[in-house]
């Protein structure tokens, strides 16, 4: 049987983008892919975009989308703030649908988002290998993997309000991560919450999978990778190069000092991604930015960051955005909001030293101070460090690079895998 992957991402834009890039790499190596998306995502995103046409045109029968219900009413919000409800519903309705899809054994391997613990049961029941692809950062994943130790040691839940207390019982990140740098759900953590239960289950099941795929490169996360490689299964870090094409309309600009938000031209927001902005961008912001900037609903972030006129990036620290900024060689000011962003911002400022961490202290004075540091006072320092990481990232995906070799090994493993005994 030819290798045939079933890929199941979280129904959120960032994870879907990362999984699609991985799917494309599989198709380029003659591995068939069935890509699972929710019906809601299919209606609202894929029907109005060129993604489906692009994948079908370029890979024909080797790639197909398959939509499934997420179990929520169509009118139910599906923003980050309602993430737990979406996760609970999907965890309930997805398993029987996926079991039916793969029961005929046309699927030879499953690649699932790490928090989908039910994928382990499905893979075991039908006897196919399972890889977890965590689309957020290695540091955030490792923090999640250490949750049982932190709970057992009494570091979680927090016993007081001192968020600057250093975490002690998490190998590899002790002395680096403070309480305030842990994933956002650790503040006021309730061990009975579904999200926490799923993460604890993830920490237990991940080492039992065939492997863990990470979107990083060795020089960026070498110390954490050394800890993860001590776990039983193989781990295959992977990365994809980004476009170096420049935007023609930016070429006329002599100096564009700052890029704000994740999908921005100069300053921009995704509707629904920021609390209080669901109905659009305030008129005052649009008017204030008219002479000094540009507000757009969407822009090709990778190409914008790669432009020579961009000198820095104000970001919420989603992992895709950080990787794009690293590859483009752009310093960052980090304004984390939720989930893995707190961990990511700490690594940007403390470990990789390619920017500043603005978490929990954002006002006019702090913003001005950090902008001046990144763009003026410490400009050369940050640019040099960003240049070094950019070169390392590009080298890793080039011929003979560490990520290129890891991807080759992953592809070979998938093609040579045999079906496993079914669980009774």
Number of C-alpha atoms within 10 A of each C-alpha: 9 12 19 23 23 23 25 25 26 22 22 15 11 16 19 21 14 20 23 17 14 22 23 19 15 22 21 13 13 16 19 24 26 19 20 21 22 21 18 19 19 19 11 10 14 16 12 10 11 10 13 16 13 11 19 14 11 13 17 13 13 18 23 17 17 16 15 18 17 22 19 16 9 11 6 10 14 18 15 15 14 11 14 15 17 20 19 16 14 20 19 12 15 18 16 11 11 17 16 11 14 18 13 9 15 14 23 25 26 25 25 26 23 27 23 21 21 18 26 21 14 22 26 17 16 21 19 22 22 25 27 28 28 23 25 23 22 26 22 22 22 19 23 22 21 18 21 19 15 18 14 10 12 12 17 20 14 16 8 7 9 11 14 11 15 17 20 16 19 20 14 19 19 12 13 16 23 18 21 20 25 25 20 18 14 19 15 10 13 14 14 8 11 14 18 18 13 19 20 19 18 22 22 13 17 23 19 16 18 18 21 24 25 20 22 24 27 18 13 18 17 13 13 17 21 12 12 20 13 11 13 13 16 17 21 23 23 23 23 21 15 14 12 14 11 15 14 9 7 16 12 9 11 10 12 16 14 22 24 19 20 25 21 24 25 23 20 21 20 17 16 16 13 14 10 11 13 12 8 13 17 10 9 8 11 16 12 11 14 10 8 9 17 14 19 15 14 14 15 12 18 22 17 24 28 23 19 17 17 22 21 25 27 22 23 24 29 23 23 19 20 24 24 21 26 28 25 27 26 27 31 34 28 27 22 23 17 17 17 25 27 28 27 27 29 27 24 21 18 14 14 17 17 26 31 23 23 21 18 12 11 12 9 8 9 12 15 11 11 20 21 13 16 24 18 10 13 14 17 12 14 24 21 15 18 24 18 15 22 20 14 20 27 19 17 24 20 15 10 11 17 21 25 20 18 21 22 14 13 20 18 12 12 19 18 11 13 15 15 14 12 12 11 6
